[in-house]
């Protein structure tokens, strides 16, 4: 997780979810809706997704850079439209959403489209 996300997450974790209904979303690489990636089906999941991991931080001195490079190169690409539609659908659920108090990230659908 990038520094800004870690800081935000630490602050949010201090607040009970019945006081502030939060979720932290990291949508990955974003493209315009006209981009070729728009045809791919992406779902957003929680509470933890592969790319929220800090898998390479154990490497001395270079861990943060390697982790950022890994996430930047291999993070699932999606479109602004997909993210906007997800947010609209989830906000429509109000407090019934399953994402309150969770980290949310993209995942390609099993069929790969």
N, C-alpha and C positions, 0 to 999 in steps of 0.2 A: 504494500500500500504506500502511496506517495505520502510525504510528510503532511501535506494539508489534509489528506484523508484520515491519517492516524490522529491528528490533532482534533479534527471535527468528531471523529468516532469516540475519542476519549471523553470529550465534553458531553456528547449525547448519552454515553453510557452512564453518566452521573445523574441523568434526569430520568425519573420513572416514566414509563411509556403511557401511563394514565394521565400524566401531567403534560407531556409533549408526545404526540403520536408521530414518531419519526421513522424513517428508513433512509439508508445511505445508498445511493445508486451510482454505480460507475459503469456507464454504457459501453465503454470501449472506443474503438476507432469509429468515427461518424463520417458518413458520406451523404451528399444530397440524394433525395428520393429518385432522381433520374439516373443515378450511378448503377453500374451492373450488379452491385451487391444487393440492390433493392429487391431482386427476385428471391434472395435467400430468406428462409423463414428463421427468425430468431425469437426465442422465448427468454424471458427474464426470470431468474430464479433467486432464491434465498434459502437458507440464511447465509451460506457461504459458498462461494464458487471458486473453482480452481485458480482463477486469476486474481483473487483477493489475497491469495497466499503470498507469503514473503519467503519463497522457497530458496532464494540464493543469498539471503542476508548473512548466512554463516561464513561466506567467503571473506577473509580478512581484507580490509581496505577497499576492495572492489565490489563487495556484495550488493550495495545499494544501486550501483551503476548497472551491474549485470542483471539485477532484478528488474530495473526500469527498462532496460533493453529487451529483456525477455517478454515482458508484458507488452511493450510497444510493438514488437515484431509478431507476436503470436496471439494477441488478444483478438477476440472475435469481432469482426467488422460488421457494422449495421448502419442503418440510415437514420437521419433525424426524424423521418416520418415514423419509423418503427418505434423509436423511443417516445415520440409524442403520443402515438396511439396507445402504447403501453401505459403511459402516465394518465391519459384521459380515462382509460378503462379502469385503472386501479383507483384513481380519485373518485370515480363513480361508485365504488364499493364503500367509500367512507371509512368508518372505523371497523367495518367487517373485513377489511383486507387482511391477508395473511402475512403481509410484509412489514407490519409495525414492529420496530425494534430489531430489524434485520439488515444485513448488507445484501445488496441486490446487484447482480451482474448478468451479462448475456450468456446464452448457451445456444448453440445451433441445434435445431430440431433433429431427431434421430434419422429422418429421411434425407437430411443434408441439403434440403432445398429451402 
